[in-house]
Amino acid sequence: MAITASMVKELREATGAGMMDAKKALTETDGDFESAVDWLRTKGLAKAAKKSGRVAAEGLVAVAIEGTTGVAVEVNSETDFVAKNAEFQEMVASFAAAGLSVDSVEALAAAEIDGKSVSDTLTSKIATIGENMSLRRMMKISGGSVESYVHNAAAPGMGKIGVLVALSAENAGFGKQVAMHIAAANPQSLGEADLDPAVVEREKNVLTEQARESGKPDAVIEKMIVGRMKKFMSEGTLLGQAYVVNPDLTVEAAAKEAGVEITGFIRYEVGEGIEKKEEDFAAEVAKAAQG
């Protein structure tokens, strides 16, 4: 019988198998859904579905640069042990290389590596390694030059924190230092104009309430808020932060001395923003012992 796209989609959703594997299973079983599921299970290709509910908050961030363009990619796994696996690292490196040719994480998932999509490659790796994994995000940046830094490197170009910084002109030494600064200081944005207005407003409201608790006159409170917001802006923006190499200068002033402008940056940290389940191992053992 004819194998339709909807049949393939349904099988993929049920088993977590890759698109080509699902299509082949349906072809081999003449379109019988249950037989196709069994076919995938016998081939070890349906394991991924059993892993999909697990939280994947470990993994690696990989960075890659080609010319004046850089890309950062985060691929998650369930455990740090897998992040140290050479097979996993090789896969992540290939994803970063492919990311240089696309503009979104969706396009990266569909991109082909050795005749197989990134999405299907990931699904196959879930089955062979035995942990849930996910291609979480990617971002590209371009400039007169792009420099990188990886913190806690597990392999060349990948680790727990990956940073790319774009400069208006080439200055590899300064760019590397700024990338290291970004890894340590974790700025929220490049400059004040790039800060999320909602974040700024929320901070202002909190500072206002704190100032009012002091019981001081409104005129004094207003000055207090202005001062505290100025501090918030300087600490939260890369250009306003004190430069770690020379705290007497802001990063913006240091860039001026270096003869360049910082035009953008990317900072990815593995698992940031993912809610991790905290487990009490002793409690789990005690619960199991009680039956």
C-alpha positions in Angstrom: 0.0 0.0 0.0 1.0 3.6 -0.4 2.9 5.1 2.5 1.7 8.6 3.3 3.3 11.4 5.1 0.7 11.3 7.8 1.4 7.6 8.4 5.1 8.4 8.8 4.3 11.3 11.2 2.1 9.2 13.4 4.7 6.4 13.6 7.5 8.9 14.4 5.4 10.5 17.2 4.6 7.1 18.7 8.1 5.7 18.6 10.5 8.6 18.4 12.2 7.0 15.4 13.7 9.1 12.6 11.7 10.0 9.5 13.6 7.6 7.2 13.5 4.8 9.7 9.7 5.2 10.2 9.1 5.2 6.5 11.2 2.1 6.0 9.4 0.3 8.8 6.0 1.1 7.2 7.3 0.0 3.8 8.7 -3.3 5.2 5.4 -4.0 7.0 3.1 -2.9 4.1 1.8 0.0 6.1 0.6 -2.0 9.2 1.1 0.4 12.1 1.6 -2.2 15.0 3.9 -4.3 12.8 5.9 -1.2 12.0 6.3 -0.4 15.7 7.5 -4.0 16.3 9.9 -3.7 13.4 11.4 -0.5 14.8 11.7 -2.2 18.2 13.6 -5.2 16.8 16.0 -2.8 15.1 16.5 -0.8 18.3 15.1 2.3 16.7 12.2 2.8 19.0 14.2 3.2 22.2 14.3 7.0 21.8 10.6 7.3 22.6 11.2 5.8 26.1 13.8 8.4 26.8 11.9 11.4 25.6 10.3 12.2 29.0 13.6 12.5 30.8 15.1 15.9 31.6 18.2 16.5 29.5 20.0 19.4 31.3 23.6 18.3 30.9 25.5 18.2 27.6 27.8 20.6 25.7 27.9 23.9 24.0 30.0 24.0 20.8 31.3 27.0 19.0 32.6 27.2 15.4 34.0 30.1 13.4 34.3 30.4 9.6 35.8 33.6 8.3 33.9 36.4 10.1 30.9 34.4 11.2 30.5 32.2 14.3 27.9 29.9 15.6 27.1 28.5 19.0 25.1 25.3 19.4 23.8 23.6 22.6 23.1 19.9 22.6 21.8 18.4 25.9 22.0 15.0 27.4 20.8 13.6 30.7 24.2 13.1 32.4 27.6 14.7 32.3 29.0 11.2 31.7 27.6 11.3 28.2 29.0 14.8 27.6 32.4 13.2 28.1 31.7 10.5 25.5 33.8 10.8 22.4 30.9 9.7 20.2 28.6 12.4 21.6 31.3 15.0 21.2 31.9 14.1 17.6 28.2 14.5 16.9 28.0 17.9 18.7 31.0 19.1 16.7 29.3 18.1 13.4 26.2 19.9 14.4 28.2 23.1 15.1 29.9 22.8 11.7 26.5 22.4 10.0 25.2 25.4 11.9 27.5 27.7 10.0 25.4 27.1 6.9 21.9 27.7 8.4 20.1 30.5 10.2 17.9 28.8 12.8 17.8 25.8 15.1 14.8 24.5 13.0 16.9 24.7 9.8 19.8 23.0 11.6 17.6 20.1 12.7 16.6 19.6 9.0 20.2 20.0 7.7 21.9 16.9 6.4 25.2 15.4 7.6 26.4 12.4 5.6 23.0 12.0 4.0 21.1 12.0 7.3 19.3 14.9 8.9 20.6 16.3 12.2 17.2 15.4 13.8 17.5 11.8 12.6 21.1 11.6 13.6 20.2 12.7 17.1 17.4 10.1 17.3 19.7 7.4 16.3 22.3 8.5 18.9 19.6 8.4 21.6 19.0 4.8 20.7 22.6 3.7 20.7 23.8 5.7 23.7 20.7 5.2 25.7 20.0 8.7 27.1 17.5 11.4 26.1 19.2 14.1 24.1 18.0 17.3 22.5 19.2 20.0 20.1 18.2 22.9 22.2 19.3 26.1 20.5 21.8 27.8 18.1 22.7 31.3 17.3 25.0 32.9 14.7 27.0 36.2 14.9 29.1 38.1 12.3 31.4 41.1 12.4 34.7 42.5 11.3 36.1 39.5 13.2 34.7 36.9 15.6 36.6 35.4 18.5 35.6 32.6 20.9 36.2 31.2 24.3 35.1 27.9 25.8 35.0 27.4 29.6 35.5 23.9 31.1 36.4 22.6 27.7 35.6 18.9 27.2 37.1 18.9 23.7 38.4 21.5 21.3 35.6 24.1 20.7 33.1 22.7 23.2 32.4 22.8 26.9 30.1 24.0 29.6 30.1 27.6 28.6 30.7 28.8 25.0 31.2 32.5 24.1 31.5 34.3 20.8 32.2 38.0 20.5 32.0 40.1 17.3 34.4 43.0 16.8 34.4 45.8 14.3 37.9 44.9 13.3 40.4 42.2 13.9 42.1 42.1 17.3 42.4 38.5 18.3 44.0 39.1 21.7 41.5 41.6 22.9 38.6 39.6 21.5 39.7 36.5 23.4 40.0 38.5 26.6 36.5 40.0 26.2 35.1 36.5 25.5 36.6 35.3 28.8 35.2 38.4 30.5 31.7 37.5 29.1 32.0 33.9 30.3 32.8 35.1 33.9 30.6 38.2 34.2 27.5 36.9 32.3 26.2 40.3 31.0 22.5 40.4 30.1 23.0 42.5 27.0 25.5 44.4 25.0 24.3 47.9 26.0 21.5 49.7 27.7 19.4 49.9 24.5 19.5 46.1 24.2 18.2 45.3 27.7 14.7 43.8 27.8 12.3 46.7 28.7 10.3 44.4 30.9 13.4 43.4 32.9 14.3 47.1 33.3 10.8 48.0 34.5 10.6 45.1 36.9 14.0 46.1 38.4 12.9 49.7 38.7 9.7 48.7 40.5 11.6 46.5 43.0 14.2 49.3 43.7 11.3 51.8 44.1 9.6 49.7 46.7 12.9 49.1 48.5 13.6 52.9 48.6 10.1 53.6 50.0 10.7 51.2 52.8 13.4 53.6 54.0 10.8 56.2 54.8 12.8 59.0 53.2 11.2 62.0 51.4 10.1 61.4 47.8 12.9 63.7 46.4 15.5 61.6 48.2 13.9 58.4 47.0 13.9 59.6 43.4 17.7 60.2 43.6 18.2 56.8 45.2 16.4 55.1 42.4 18.4 56.9 39.7 21.6 55.9 41.4 20.6 52.3 41.8 19.3 52.0 38.3 22.6 53.4 37.0 24.4 50.7 38.9 22.0 48.0 37.6 22.7 49.2 34.0 26.4 49.2 34.4 26.5 45.7 36.0 24.0 44.2 33.5 25.4 45.4 30.2 28.7 44.3 28.7 29.8 47.7 27.6 29.1 49.2 31.1 30.8 46.5 33.2 34.2 47.0 34.8 36.6 45.2 32.5 38.1 42.1 34.4 41.5 42.7 32.9 41.6 46.3 34.1 38.7 47.2 36.5 39.5 50.9 36.2 38.1 50.8 32.7 34.6 49.8 31.5 34.6 47.2 28.7 33.5 50.0 26.3 36.5 52.1 27.3 38.9 49.1 27.0 37.6 48.4 23.5 38.2 52.0 22.5 41.8 51.8 23.7 42.2 48.6 21.7 41.0 50.4 18.6 37.8 48.3 18.0 34.1 48.3 18.8 32.3 45.3 20.3 29.2 44.8 18.0 27.7 41.7 19.6 28.2 38.6 21.6 26.7 35.2 22.4 27.0 33.4 25.7 25.5 29.9 26.1 25.8 27.9 29.3 24.8 24.3 29.3 21.3 23.8 30.9 20.7 27.4 31.8 16.9 27.9 32.2 16.1 24.2 32.3 14.3 23.1 35.4 16.2 20.2 36.9 14.6 17.7 39.2 16.4 17.7 42.5 16.6 14.2 43.9 17.3 13.1 47.5 19.1 9.9 46.9 18.8 8.8 50.6 15.0 9.4 50.5 14.7 7.4 47.3 16.5 4.4 48.8 14.5 4.6 52.0 11.3 4.7 50.0 12.3 1.8 47.9 13.3 -0.2 51.0 9.8 0.3 52.4 8.3 -1.3 49.3 
